Amino acid sequence: MLVKKRQTAVCDSILIPRRYGRRVAIVVIVAVVAAAVTCDRLARGPRQGDDWSRYHDRSFRIARVIDGDTLDIDAPDKDKDVTRIRLWGVDTPEVRHRGRADMHFGPQATDFAKRTLAGREVHVVLSPDRTRGKFGRLLAYVYLERAGRMFNEMLLEEGYAYADLRFSHHYYRQFKVIEQRARKEGRGLWADVTLEKMPQWKQRFERKKASTRSSTGN
């Protein structure tokens, strides 16, 4: 299957991902407006702590891959020698931790992350609205190189992750579209996942979606 190369536009402060589907006029207009608004927001206003100056639009070496959506970069963070990153907008199945068993496709997602990221240098991009999660982890979009592929997207494209619809972020709609495509094509976990094998939050979303369709007759 022919895969188009990423078309990455770089404004002063953020990397914009490639667009999906046909580049019809309305999509182009919306994309341009969205990019302009984002650049404007990033060019003004306070940042959250010093995360912006320390991490945004900078490259770091991967110190350790924890699981599919969590990794450490070789940069000190407060009293720690590394900074822990939680990938923005994606949720990979959990692996065995503190007595909990592996979730469906968790080991495969972790293995993919290790094979792709371990020991390499990556480029980190932050969101203008929020830089830290509730556990203090840095929330980021991670690129294999500054004008290269976004790893968050790669996880979704290959079916190693769910688009995390619980939290709004810059690429919410794009990630949702990528997940829909991977699901339609039966990639990765979508080949045989069942509702019971999904994370609890995803199960709630799926049930709500099914209930909405039932009530509307669609």
Secondary structure, 3 states (H helix, E strand, C coil): CCCCCCCCEECCCCEECCCCCCCCHHHHHHHHHHHHHHHHHHHCCCCCCCHHHHHCCEEEEEEEEEECCEEEECCCECCECCEEEEECCEECCCCCECCECCCCCHHHHHHHHHHHHCCCEEEEECCCCCCECCCCCEEEEEECCCCCCEHHHHHHHCCCCEECCCCCCCCHHHHHHHHHHHHHHCCHHHHCCCHHHCCHHHHHHHHHHHHHHHHHCC
